[in-house]
């Protein structure tokens, strides 16, 4: 079994639709799909785009080998052998545009656009959404935690609670993009160059005759990185006093303890008490690390209570995005080939929020030249020139069209970048350090009201008048049909 081939990391109905296109001779027809999410996660004011690097590697390695073909041959659909042979020659030959990783993004704007043979565009939907949804979700959660932690050190500790190995390593990467400083996962560290951190388990303490012996032995083994877990028995009565003795012993050897770690109990009380004990012992340099099912809300409250915590180990709540474990991103057809031209299409739904916006579109971040701040994200049809030329545009809320304003003095920054052209990768993947730096700069043009953790102001995502009129026109046509 080749576990590394992700070509069949797709839903079966994608293969069935590909087969139907092949049967009716339409597999060469081009189609345009856009991926986006309808609602911001966690009640946040923004999301952080992530997952593009994995999508690029996935597309570059799409191949139906004998193993995949043999498996498909066994399916109850009884696919024609000629179709299976067509799959042997499958390659992605289309165009893909996407927002760079680390970009601040918002609901109902395209994060990714695929223009390709419908045969190809259908196959990649499931995997693209899988990678984009999960990593964007974790990066957004990590960003919320980073916001409340400020300059404190943040460590990703989620591997053992993640939904499988891939979620652990790619989730660690997403968290690092959004500002975490390290991960406990060595594979993620090796794959992506993320700094790794670790202490020891309660089992280390339990496996010795005394807590003091366990601490001293650990310090002897790893004198350059000594962080001691002090809550195995009694944090204040034994754990911290024994850690202090070990720290003093290390000082006689010309060494310094790094930190103690609190993993249970009242972290506010324990950290303040432990800080006082360490300071009284002449150990102000020993830091305090906290873990134990932390999230942005708990950290926010602990800091509000004056907890003396320097570093935060965040695991389950981050890697599983526990309070909203799915982003809900979708991949919708917006144009299809007819008579040699791409024709816009719309999907109508009884749920207004599920009605799609037709046509091939670009997304621009509109920066007011006078304030230097973002006015809105502006979705326009690809052929529209006014926004590219800097001409007057009208910003209006597609849900509340009466809310509108004209703007002329602006800079329009295109968000979608060309990643693949005719199946060839055009985009040089940035290093993880470059993505982190890019992400930090993303906050600068936004007013803080859009970014706050609690009850953020809604940032405008507006349609051009032309895109709005096309949407209304197609809806009307289908209602009259």
Buried (B, 14 or more C-beta within 10 A) or exposed (E): EEEEBBBBBBBEEBBBBBBEBBEEEBBEBBBBBBBBBEEBBBEBBBBBBBBBBBBBEBBBEBBBEEEBBEEBEEEEEEBEEEBBEBBEEBEBEBBBBBBBBBBBBBBBBBBBBBBBBBBBBBBBBBBBBBBBBBBBBBBBBBBBBBBBBEEBBBBBBBBEBBEEEBBBBBBBBBBBBBBBBBBBBEBBBEEBEBEBBBBBEBEBBEEBEEBBBBBBBBBEEBBEBBBBBBBBBEBBEBBBBBBBBBBEBBEEEEEBBBBBBBBBBBBBEBBBBBBEBBEEBEBEEBBBBBBBEBBBBBBBEBBEEEBBBBBBBBBBBBBBBEEBEEBEBBBBBBBBBEEEEBEBBBBEEEEEEEBBBBBBBBBBBBBBEEEEEBBBBBBBBBEBEBBEEEEEBBBBBBEEEEEEEEBEEBEBEEBBBEBBBEBEBEBEBBEBEEBBEBBEEBBEBBEEEBBEBEEBEEBBBBBBBBBBEBBEEBBEEEEEE
